Amino acid sequence: MKIFIVAGEASGDLHAAGLAAELLARDPSLTITGLGGQRMRDAGVDIVEDITAHAAVGIVEVVGVLSYFWKLFGRTRDLLKRERPDVVVLTDFPEFNLRLAGVAKKLGLRVVYFISPQLWAWRSGRVQIVKRDVDRMLCLFGFEEAWYRERGVEAVHIGHPILDQLAPSADRATPRAELGVPPDGPLFGLFPGSRRKEFRYNFPILAEVASILAREVPGARFVTGCAPRITPEMIAPFARSTGLDLHPVEGRTLEAMRASDYALVASGTATLECAVLGTPLSVVYDMSLGTQWLARIFTGGREHYSLPNIVAGRTIVPEFYGVRAKPRAIADAARAALEPAARERTRQDFAEMRERLGRPGALRNAAAQVLDVLGRQG
């Protein structure tokens, strides 16, 4: 049987790779092709095209890659017509994947949506597309399953893959040693995001925050987690301008999070990873004025935007988005969070948040659901 998987961003590529590996472990006779990145390729997926490099930051930024995705969509539509896979598995990436779901449904193909798009937070009217074109929605959060089912969508809560990959740890010394970071002094982690456009928006703010903390927190040290497309060469100008050792590390973001006493993290999956690991954090995310304006319209002025706060249902980490991403305020929040009472409160908050995520086994559950849709025993 043939499976076609689509993942358009780094986090989706990671989780789709895990799903593909689980599927192939259960049934090596499966043929899995798709659009994705290197992690999916390493997991055994025949990658038709690596699209993760073209992901955009926000609504306005998407305009710059519209031509590429328009052409890719046409090629993918033709491929589905020609190959007719037994099931199409779509991973997040809703602007592309919801349209592709419609194409697949018109071709009579079965559609599973793995990692549901956050329609409950952003343009909720699109749930009618899901209801029409998706055979089964796999949800990472329990409240998502209820939200979709109330709107007539066949949805299943599978849990979050992050629980299979990460465990909280209070050990900071070991990862510091592995990263070559001195053991003494409070360590602040800087995580500007996985895309270069995110880096251009976020890192100037993070570097300024680092300058403030270096002046005001005795012994402050820094480590910068570099995602695959963020290089030490991109960090170097900021290290020179601030006079700080920002200690960039490549491909070891999770170790950098474990090592840090406090983290400044760009909005996205990394914020949830940091919270699950137990590292206190602030969410920092700058964006174009156009994207900020449109976000306010489409989200209806939500109280929370970061995943730790959404999962917790309340504010457990500070959020600094857009015009609120002021270095002085961010630095003040980081300093306050180092106090023992604040650290204990954060530890309790993160423990409660992890309980809300459910139990490990998300990839195993997802594979079972895909095989069930295929008509095979999960």
N, C-alpha and C positions, 0 to 999 in steps of 0.2 A: 504494500500500500504506500501511497505517496502523501507526504505532508509538506505544505508550503508555509514557512514562518516569516513574518515581517517584524523587524525591530529597528527603529529609526534613531535611537539615542544610546549613549553609553550604558545607562542603567538598564534599558530594555535589552540591549545586546547581552549583558551579563545574565539577566534572568532567563532570557530565551535560550541562552547557551545551556544553562542548568536544566531547563525543561527538555531540550533536545537530548542531552546526555542521559537523562532519566528515561526518556522514551526508547532510545537505542539500547540502553541496558536491559530494558524489559523485552524489547523485540528488535533484535539486530537486523531483521529482514526489512524494516522500514526504510524508505528512501526519503530523506529530508533535505529540501532545498529552501532557499529564501533570500531575503534582503536583510542585511545586518552588518556585523563587524567581525573583528578578528576572534573574539571569544566564541562566537557561534561557529566560526570556521574550525577553531581548535576542538570544539565539541563534536565535530563530525557533520556539520551542515555544509552542503554544497552552496556556497555564497554566490549568487548571481551578480550582485553588486554590493559593495560596501557603501552604505548610505549614512553611516553614523557621523562622518566628517562634515555633513551638510546640515546638521540640525541647527536651528536658529533659537535665539533667546526669547523673543516675544513676538507679538502680533506685527509690529512695524518691521522688526528685523527679518521676518519671514519673507517680505517682499523681495529681498535680495537673492533668494534661492528659489523663487516661484518657478522660473523657467526650467531649472533642473528637475524639480519634482513633477512638473507638468509632463515633461517628456518621459520621466521615469514611470509615471503612472500609466501612460499609454503603453510603454513596453511591458509593464507588469500585467496589464489587462490582456494584452496579446498572449503573454506567456500562460496565463490562467486558461485562456481559451484553447491554447494548443496542448498544454500538459494535463489539464483537468485533474488536479490533485484530489485526493479523497477528502481532505479537510484542509482548510486555510486557518492558520493560527495567527491572530493579530495581537501584537504586544504594544499596549499603550499607544503613543504617537497618533492621536485621534484625528488631526487635520488630514492626514493621508489615509489612515486605516479605516475610518468610518466610511469614506468614499469607496475604498477598495472592498469593504464588506458588501456594499450595494452591488458592485460588479460581480462579486463571487455569488451572491444570492441569485442574481439574474441568470447566471450560468448554471444554476442548480447545484452549486457546491455547498458543502456544510462549512459553517463558520464558527470558530471558537475564539472568544476575545479573552486573552490572557493578560492580566493586569489591567483592570478596567480603567478607562479614562475618568478623570475626576469631574464628571458631568454634574454631580451634586454641588460643585463649587463654581463651575464655569460653563455658562451657556447650557443650562439644564434642558432646554427644549430639544436638544439633540438626542434625548433618550428615545424619542419616537423612531429615529433611524435605527437605534440598537434593537428596539422591539421588533422592527420589520425585518432587519437583515442579519441579526446575530442569533445563532442557535443556542449558544450557552455563554454566559458571561462569568468569568472567574474573578472573584473579588479578593483583594488582599486584606480588607478590613470588614469586620462583622457588620458595621452600620451600612456599608455599601450594599451588601446582599439584601438587607431589609429595604433600602431605598429603591433598588431596582425591582424587587419583587412587588412592591407596592404599585409600581408602574407597569406591571405586566411582563417583565423580562425574566426569562429563566436564568437565575443567578445562583452561584454557589460560592460560599466563603471557603477558600482553600488555606487561609493563613498567609503570613508574609515570609518570603524566602530569606529575608534578613535574619530570621531566627534560626535558620539552618546553618548560616554562615558565621554568625557572631555570638559572642557571649560576653557579658560584662566582666570587667577585671579592674581591681584596684592597684594592680602592679604597674607602676610607671617606670621603674628602674630598668626592667628588662628591655622594653622597646626603645628606651633612650640609649641604652648601650648598643643595641643593634643598629640604631640610626646614627651613631656617633655623636649624640648630643650629651653634653656634660650633665652629670646627675644633679648638680646643685642649682638652686634658683627656680622660681616659677616659670614654667614653659607654656607659651601661648602658641597654639596652632593656627595657621592661616590657610584657609581652604577656599580659593576664589572661584571654584567651579570647574567643569570639565571642558568647556568650550572657550575658544579664544575670544569670542565676543563678550562672554561673561567676564573673562579675565580683564579685558580692557575697561569694563565698567566697574568691576569690584575691587581689583587689586590696588588702584591708587588710594581708595578709602582704607583698605586694610593696612597698607604701608603707613598711612598717616596715623592710624590707631596704634600701630606698633611703635611709632616715634613717641607718642604720648605715654604709652605704657613703659617704654624704656626710661623715660625721664621720671616717672612717678612711682614705679614699682621696683624696689631694690632687687637687683640680681635677675631682672627679667631676661628671659631668653626666648628665641622664636624658632619655629620650624614651619616650613611651607610645603604642603602636600601638593605635588604636581601630578595632575591627571595626565593620561597619555599625550594629549595635545598641548600641554603646558610644560615648557622647558625651563631649565635653570637660566638659560640665556635671556628669557623673558623677565626673570626675577632680577637679574644683575643690575639694570639701571636703577631700580628702586633701592637695592642694597647700597649702591654708590651714593644716591641722593640723600638717604637717611643716615648713612654711616653705620648701619646695623648688619649683623650677620643674620640673614633671614633663613639660612640653612635649608635650601630647597632639596627635597628628596623625590625621586621619580618612582612611580609605580608602587609606592608603599604608603598610600594614603591612610589605610586603616591602622598601620603601625604608628603613623604620626598622630592619629587621633588618640590611640591608646596611651601614647607617651605624654600627651598634653595635659596640663592642669586646667586649661580653659581653651576653647576653640571658637574661632570666628569663621562661620561656614556659610557659603552661598546656598541659597534656597534650593531644595531638591532632595533627592534620596539621601544625600550625604548627611543631612541634618538628622534624619531618623537613624542612620548608621551610628552617628556620634552619640545620640541619646541612648541607643541600645547598648553601646559599649560602656556607657556610664560617665562619659566626659561632659562636664558642663559646657554650655555653648550659648552664643548669640547667633541669630540668623541675620545675615547681612546681604542685601541684594539691591544693587542699583540697576537702573534701566532707563531707556529713552523716555522723554516726557510723553511722547505719543503712546507708548505702551502703558505707562502709568495711567494715563487718562482712560484708555480703553479698558484697562483692568478694572477700574472703579465702576465702569458702566456694566461690564459683563458679569462681575462677581456680586453686584449689588451691595458693595461695601462690607464684605465679610469681616468678622472680628478677627479671625485667625487665617493665616495663609501657610504657615510652615507645618510640616507633617507631625512633628512631636506635639504641637498644640492641638492640631485637628484630631489626632488619635486620643489625646488626653481629654479633649472636650473643654479645655480651659488653658490659660496661659501658664506654661511651665518653663518656657524659654523666651527671652526677649526677642522681638522682631524689629528689624530696622530695614524697611523697604523704601525705595525711591527717595522722596524728599526727606524722609525720617532717617536716612542713612548718614548721620552726622558723626564724624570721628570722635568728637568730645563726648557725646552721649554713649556711644558704643564703648569707649574706653572706661567711662564711669561704671557701666554695667559689668564689665569684665572685672574691674577692681573689686566691686561689691560682692561679686560671686565667689571670690577667693576666701571670704570670711567663713570660719568654721560653721556657724549657724546656717549660712546660705548653702554651703556644700551639703550639709545633712538634709536640708529641705529638698535640694535638687535630687539627692540620692533616693529619697522616698518618692518623689514625683516620677522619676524615671522607672522605678520598680512598678509603680501602678500603671504607667504607660505600657510597659512590657506585658503586663497581665492582659491589657486590652487587645494586644496584638494576637493573642491566641497561643497555640502550641507550635513547635517545629513540625516540619513535614510538608511544607507548602508545595515544593516541587514534586514530591511523590503524589500528593493529592491532585496537582494539576495534570500530571501525566495520566493518572487514572481517569480523569474527566475527559481528556482528549481521546483516550482509547475507548471510553464508553460511547462517545459520539461516533467513533469509527465503527462501533458495533463489536468491539473486542472487549474481553474481560479486563477491567482495570485493576 
